[in-house]
Amino acid sequence: MSGHSKWSTIKRKKGELDAARGKVFQKLAKEIFVAASKGDPNPDNNSALRMVIEKARAQNMPKDNIQKAIDKASGAGNSDNYEAIRYEGYGSNGVAFMVDCLTDNKNRTASMVRAAFTKHGGNLGTSGSVSYMFKRRGIIVIPFTYNEDDIMMLALDNGALDFEVDTDSYTITTEPDDFIRIKDALTENGVTEFLVSEVTYVADNLIELDEDKCAKVEKLINALEMIDDVQDIYHNMA
């Protein structure tokens, strides 16, 4: 168990920003489409699809939007062909970045991502240059309205890796393979509100920067978020 967690604040701010720009549902729909295209369109038989749906629900994506993306993937004659690509590199002040994209034009995406890094004082690296600094983890953030002892015991008894208490939320960290099971256990025991619910990448060590340096890195993050092909951005800035 550990103390302060920034997941709730960081993810809420990111979600609010994306929603304001009208992009978050478009990106989630693309991710759902790809997961459904590569496997069974029934999430009960496709763990990758179910994880994306959980992520979409945590962002309050309407059920109709989720179903439309699944239906599109299973529709006859569908011509969309997205490829998953990861870019790795460094922003200013040595902040490590992984940028996951879904694209139907690799040259376009590479050009736009590279331009964002260059404009904001960063540079792209080779595959594997920073990914070793991150681990894939399930992250579940629950508001503070639930009893701490009950949630902690429920999470740890079901194999959670960590349970953190913040000022207004609890953060549960899981192995990716345990994420769905622990999420289901919480739901079955009365938890109905999730601030964050996804399998993502977490940095092993975070870099602390002052306000001015953080602002410079955030400009790169904002530029990357504006690229339609960019799905997820991971970094090790605290």
C-alpha positions as CSV (number, residue, x, y, z in Angstrom):
1,M,0.0,0.0,0.0
2,S,1.2,3.5,-0.7
3,G,0.0,7.1,-0.1
4,H,-0.7,10.0,-2.4
5,S,-1.8,9.2,-6.0
6,K,-2.2,11.7,-8.9
7,W,-4.2,9.3,-11.1
8,S,-7.6,10.8,-10.2
9,T,-6.6,14.4,-10.9
10,I,-4.5,13.7,-14.0
11,K,-7.0,11.4,-15.7
12,R,-10.0,13.7,-14.9
13,K,-8.3,16.7,-16.4
14,K,-7.3,14.7,-19.5
15,G,-10.8,13.4,-19.9
16,E,-12.4,16.9,-19.5
17,L,-10.0,18.4,-22.0
18,D,-10.6,15.7,-24.6
19,A,-14.3,15.9,-24.1
20,A,-14.3,19.6,-24.6
21,R,-12.5,19.2,-27.9
22,G,-14.9,16.5,-29.0
23,K,-12.1,14.0,-29.7
24,V,-12.3,11.5,-26.9
25,F,-15.3,9.5,-28.2
26,Q,-13.8,9.5,-31.7
27,K,-10.6,8.0,-30.4
28,L,-12.3,5.5,-28.2
29,A,-14.6,4.4,-31.1
30,K,-11.5,3.7,-33.2
31,E,-10.0,1.7,-30.4
32,I,-13.2,-0.3,-30.0
33,F,-13.4,-0.9,-33.7
34,V,-9.9,-2.3,-33.9
35,A,-10.4,-4.5,-30.8
36,A,-13.6,-5.9,-32.3
37,S,-12.1,-6.3,-35.7
38,K,-9.3,-8.4,-34.5
39,G,-11.4,-10.8,-32.4
40,D,-14.9,-11.8,-31.4
41,P,-17.3,-8.8,-31.4
42,N,-18.8,-10.2,-28.2
43,P,-16.8,-8.6,-25.3
44,D,-17.5,-11.7,-23.1
45,N,-15.3,-13.7,-25.5
46,N,-12.8,-10.9,-26.3
47,S,-10.8,-9.6,-23.3
48,A,-9.1,-6.8,-25.3
49,L,-12.5,-5.5,-26.5
50,R,-13.9,-5.6,-23.0
51,M,-10.9,-3.7,-21.6
52,V,-11.5,-0.9,-24.2
53,I,-15.2,-0.9,-23.4
54,E,-14.4,-0.5,-19.7
55,K,-12.2,2.4,-20.6
56,A,-14.9,4.0,-22.7
57,R,-17.5,3.6,-19.9
58,A,-15.1,5.3,-17.5
59,Q,-15.1,8.3,-19.9
60,N,-18.9,8.2,-20.0
61,M,-19.1,7.2,-23.6
62,P,-22.7,6.5,-24.5
63,K,-23.7,2.9,-25.0
64,D,-25.0,3.6,-28.5
65,N,-21.6,5.0,-29.5
66,I,-19.9,1.8,-28.2
67,Q,-22.3,-0.5,-30.0
68,K,-22.0,1.5,-33.3
69,A,-18.2,1.0,-33.2
70,I,-18.6,-2.8,-32.6
71,D,-21.3,-3.1,-35.3
72,K,-19.1,-1.2,-37.8
73,A,-16.2,-3.6,-37.1
74,S,-18.4,-6.7,-37.8
75,G,-20.2,-5.1,-40.8
76,A,-19.8,-6.7,-44.2
77,G,-17.6,-4.9,-46.7
78,N,-15.9,-2.7,-44.1
79,S,-12.8,-1.2,-45.7
80,D,-11.2,0.6,-42.7
81,N,-7.8,-0.8,-41.9
82,Y,-6.0,0.7,-38.9
83,E,-2.5,-0.2,-37.8
84,A,-1.2,0.2,-34.3
85,I,2.1,2.1,-34.1
86,R,4.1,3.2,-31.0
87,Y,6.5,6.1,-31.1
88,E,9.1,6.6,-28.3
89,G,11.2,9.5,-27.4
90,Y,12.0,12.4,-25.1
91,G,10.3,15.7,-24.4
92,S,12.1,18.7,-22.9
93,N,14.0,18.2,-19.6
94,G,14.5,14.5,-20.2
95,V,10.8,13.4,-19.9
96,A,10.3,10.0,-21.5
97,F,7.3,9.5,-23.8
98,M,5.5,6.6,-25.4
99,V,2.9,7.6,-27.9
100,D,0.4,4.9,-29.1
101,C,-1.4,5.6,-32.4
102,L,-3.9,3.9,-34.6
103,T,-3.5,5.0,-38.2
104,D,-4.4,4.2,-41.8
105,N,-1.4,6.2,-43.1
106,K,1.9,5.6,-41.3
107,N,3.7,8.4,-43.2
108,R,1.1,11.0,-42.2
109,T,1.2,9.9,-38.5
110,A,4.9,9.7,-38.3
111,S,5.3,13.2,-39.8
112,M,2.8,14.8,-37.4
113,V,4.2,13.1,-34.3
114,R,7.8,14.0,-35.2
115,A,6.8,17.6,-35.9
116,A,5.1,17.9,-32.5
117,F,8.3,16.6,-30.7
118,T,10.6,18.9,-32.7
119,K,8.5,22.0,-32.2
120,H,8.3,21.5,-28.5
121,G,12.0,20.7,-27.7
122,G,11.8,16.9,-27.9
123,N,13.1,14.2,-30.2
124,L,11.9,10.8,-31.3
125,G,14.0,7.7,-30.4
126,T,14.2,4.2,-31.6
127,S,11.8,1.4,-30.7
128,G,12.6,0.3,-27.1
129,S,14.4,3.4,-26.2
130,V,12.0,4.4,-23.4
131,S,9.5,1.5,-23.2
132,Y,11.6,-0.3,-20.7
133,M,10.8,2.5,-18.2
134,F,7.1,1.6,-18.1
135,K,5.1,-1.4,-16.9
136,R,1.6,-2.3,-18.1
137,R,-0.9,-2.1,-15.3
138,G,-4.6,-2.1,-14.6
139,I,-5.7,1.2,-12.9
140,I,-9.0,1.6,-11.1
141,V,-9.8,4.8,-9.4
142,I,-12.9,5.0,-7.1
143,P,-14.3,8.1,-5.4
144,F,-13.8,8.5,-1.6
145,T,-17.5,7.9,-1.0
146,Y,-16.9,4.2,-0.4
147,N,-15.6,2.8,2.9
148,E,-11.8,2.6,2.8
149,D,-11.4,-0.6,4.7
150,D,-14.0,-2.4,2.7
151,I,-12.5,-1.3,-0.7
152,M,-8.9,-2.0,0.5
153,M,-9.7,-5.6,1.7
154,L,-11.8,-6.3,-1.4
155,A,-9.0,-5.2,-3.7
156,L,-6.2,-6.9,-1.9
157,D,-8.1,-10.1,-1.3
158,N,-8.7,-10.4,-5.0
159,G,-5.0,-10.0,-5.8
160,A,-4.5,-6.3,-6.4
161,L,-0.9,-5.1,-6.5
162,D,-1.4,-1.9,-4.6
163,F,-4.0,0.2,-2.9
164,E,-3.5,4.0,-2.6
165,V,-5.5,6.6,-0.7
166,D,-5.7,10.1,-2.1
167,T,-7.6,13.1,-0.6
168,D,-10.7,12.3,-2.7
169,S,-10.3,8.8,-4.1
170,Y,-8.8,5.3,-3.9
171,T,-6.5,4.0,-6.6
172,I,-6.2,0.2,-7.1
173,T,-3.3,-1.1,-9.2
174,T,-3.5,-4.6,-10.8
175,E,-1.7,-6.9,-13.1
176,P,-3.3,-6.6,-16.6
177,D,-4.7,-10.2,-16.5
178,D,-6.3,-9.5,-13.1
179,F,-8.0,-6.2,-14.1
180,I,-11.3,-7.5,-15.3
181,R,-11.7,-9.9,-12.3
182,I,-11.0,-7.2,-9.7
183,K,-13.3,-4.8,-11.5
184,D,-16.1,-7.4,-11.5
185,A,-15.5,-8.1,-7.8
186,L,-15.9,-4.4,-7.0
187,T,-19.0,-4.1,-9.1
188,E,-20.5,-7.2,-7.5
189,N,-19.9,-5.7,-4.1
190,G,-21.8,-2.4,-4.8
191,V,-19.2,-0.2,-6.4
192,T,-20.9,1.6,-9.2
193,E,-18.8,4.7,-9.9
194,F,-15.3,4.6,-11.4
195,L,-13.2,7.7,-12.1
196,V,-10.6,5.7,-14.0
197,S,-11.0,2.1,-15.3
198,E,-8.3,1.0,-17.8
199,V,-5.2,-1.0,-18.5
200,T,-2.4,1.4,-19.2
201,Y,1.3,2.0,-18.8
202,V,2.8,3.3,-15.6
203,A,6.3,4.7,-15.3
204,D,8.7,3.0,-12.9
205,N,10.1,6.4,-11.8
206,L,8.7,9.9,-12.1
207,I,10.6,13.1,-12.8
208,E,9.8,16.1,-10.7
209,L,9.9,19.4,-12.6
210,D,9.2,23.0,-11.5
211,E,6.1,24.8,-12.9
212,D,7.9,26.4,-15.9
213,K,9.4,23.2,-17.0
214,C,6.1,21.3,-16.5
215,A,4.4,23.9,-18.7
216,K,6.9,23.3,-21.5
217,V,6.3,19.5,-21.4
218,E,2.5,20.0,-21.2
219,K,2.7,21.9,-24.5
220,L,4.1,18.8,-26.2
221,I,1.3,16.7,-24.6
222,N,-1.4,19.1,-25.8
223,A,0.1,19.1,-29.3
224,L,0.1,15.3,-29.4
225,E,-3.4,15.1,-28.1
226,M,-4.6,17.2,-31.0
227,I,-3.4,14.6,-33.5
228,D,-6.4,12.4,-34.4
229,D,-4.3,9.3,-34.9
230,V,-2.8,9.5,-31.3
231,Q,-4.7,7.3,-28.9
232,D,-2.7,7.3,-25.7
233,I,0.3,9.2,-24.4
234,Y,2.4,7.9,-21.6
235,H,5.2,9.9,-19.9
236,N,7.2,9.9,-16.6
237,M,6.6,13.5,-15.5
238,A,5.2,13.7,-12.0
